[in-house]
Amino acid sequence: MRIGIIGAGKIGGTLTRRLTALGHDVRVANSRAPETLADLAAETGATAVWAKDAADDAELVIISIPERAVPDLAPGIVDARRPGAPVIETNNYYWQRDGRIDGIEDADVPESVWVSSVLGVPVFKVFNGINWTHLRDRGTAPGAAGRIALPIAGDDDGRQLVSEVVDALGFDPVDAGPLAESWRQQPGTPVYGADLDAEGVVRALADAPRERPEQFRAPR
């Protein structure tokens, strides 16, 4: 499968390594020139490209960048993907890092709903709540005891493909409902960073408070 990854930090870089190891054709980009990813490309066999080219003919696109950088992406940056190809975003909003994002704070919308509105396409929220070293090292075979599960929130019919990718990486996919419910897996919620199994993820999602925890709300 051809996969485009925009963002080569801890999660984006880890997904580049894991997905190329599974045999996928990965094109990876950061906010700079492709040559700045020469080491990652040499290590993994991924193709380093400009961000504007990462989604070309991709069957899956992953965006893994700081929340503040989403509006800086070129308009229509994922439009060249194959028709119906799902878009995953792994981002989290931390106001201490990102500054205050009025589109999230003032509208009180889930972070991924805001990301979707900025990109102008539906997205799936997944990989946002797992430590990158655990994403790298703790995947296990289906049916393994204590297999870590990852919630997937999103709306369109790309969910099956996203779930298959999560499973192939060694984690149980859990349907976390539509994107409007993705607040249940944001920072500060019971599922975030908890490395739960599938039953535990379902319980944690149900227990999530709708109001954003105070430490994750930017002061005015």
N, C-alpha and C positions, 0 to 999 in steps of 0.2 A: 504494500500500500504506500502511496506517496503521501507524506505528511509534511506540512509546513509548520515550523515553530518560530514564533516571533518572541524573542527574549531568551537569553542564554545565561541567566543567573543560576541560582541554586536549583530551582525547580525546572526551569527550561533546559538547563544544561544536563540535569539528571535524566529528564525525559529524552533528550537527544541521545544520551548514552544507552539508556535502556531500550529505546525503540529501534535504534540501529542494531543493537545486539539481537533483537528479535527478527532482523532481516528486512525492516522497513526502509524505504527510500526517503530519507529525511533531508529537508532543506531548512537550514537554521539561520536566523538573522538576529542582530542586536540593533542598537540605535546608532551604530557606527558603520564603518566600511567592512566588507566581508573579510579582508585580510586580518582584521583584529580577531577573527575566530579561526585562524589557521591552525592553532594547536588543537582545538576541539575537533576540527574537521579531520586533521591527520590522525587523531586518536580514535575516532569513531567511524570514519568513512562517510559522515554526513557532508553535504554540500553547503558551504557558507555562501550566502547570497545577501543582497540588499533587502531590507525589510519589505519594500514594495513588491519584491518578486517572490517572497516566501510562499504565498498562497497559490501561485500559478499551478493550475491543474491538480491541486491537492485534493485528496479524498477526505482529509481531516486537517483542520487548522487548530493550533494551540497558541494562545496568547498568554504569556507569562511575564508580565512587566509590572513595575510599581503602578499603583492606581493613578497617581498624578500624571503618568505619562500617556494614559489612554487618549486624551484629547489631542496629543501631539502626533498620533498615528495619521498617516495620509488618508484622506477621505476615500472610501471604497477599497481599503487595503486588503480585504478578504474577498472581494468580488470576483477575482479570477479563479477561485476554487471551482471544483466540479459542481454541477448542479446538485443541490441537496446535501453537499458535504457539510457535516456538523462543525461548529466552531466551539472549542472549549476555551474558557478563560479561568485561570488558576489564581487570580489576583485577590488580594485583601486590602482593605482600606484601613490604614493606620494614620490618623491625623497628625501624629507626632512626626512622621516621616513625610507624608504626602501633603501636609498643609490642609487647611479646611476646604473640603469640596462641597460647595453649596448645593450642587445638584443631588447629593446624597443627604446632607444634613437638613436642608430646608424642606425638601420634599418628603423626607423620612421614607425613602424607598430602599429596598435591598440593594446592596452594592452592585450585584450582577445585573439587576434591572437597569441601573444607571449605565453600566458598561455596554449593555445591549443597545440602549438608546443612543449612546455616543457612536458606536460602530454602525448602527442602522441595520443590524442583523440579529436573529435569535442566537443565543449562546447557551452553553451548558456550563454549570459551575461544578468543578470537580478538581481534585488535587490541591485545593486551597488549604486544607486543614491537616496535612500530614507533613511531618518534618522531612526535609529533603534526604537526610541520611537513612530514614526509615523507608522512603520511597526507593532508595537505591538498594537497600540491604535486606528488607524484611518481607519481600514478596514470597509467597509460598504456593504450593500446588493446590488446586481446587480440592475442597474437602479436608484440608489439613486442620488440625485442632488449633483453635485460636487465630485462624486466618484473619488478618486485619481487613475491615470493610471500609469502603469509601462511599459517601453519599454523592448522588448525582442529581442535581436539580436542573430542569430544563423543560421545554415545551414541545419540540417538534419530533418528527419521526426518525431523527438521527440517534435517538437514545440507544437503540440496539447496538449500533457500531461503537458508540462511546463505552457501553457496558462491556463489549467484547474486548476492547483495548484495556480497560481496567483489569479485567479477569486475566488477560494475557500477561500483564505486568505482575500478577501474583496477588491480587486483592479482590475481595468480593464486592461487586457493584450493588449498591442499594438505591432503589428509586426514592428520591427525596422530594418528589412532587414537582410542580411547575416552578418556573423561575421566580414567580412571585412569592414562593415559600422559601427561597434560598437564604433568607435571613436566619433560618434555623441552623445553618452551618457556618455562619460568619464568626470572626474572632470573638471570644468571650462566651460562646455557647457551649453546652455540655459535650457536644461531639467534637469540638475543635481541638485538635492535637491529642485526642484521647486514645487512639489506636484500638478502638473497640471492634468486636466481631459484629456480624450482621445483626444479630438480635440486639446487641448493645447500641448499635447505631440507630436502629428504629426507635428504641426507648429514648435515647438522647435527643433525637430530633423532636419527638413528641413533648419532651420536657423543656424545650428551649423557650425562653421568655421572648415575647414579641418586642419589648422595648430594648433598644441597644444599651448594653451595660455602660454605666457612666464613664468609665475609664476609656471607652471607645467612642465617646461623643466629644467632638471638638468644642472648646469654649467659644463663646461669641466675642 
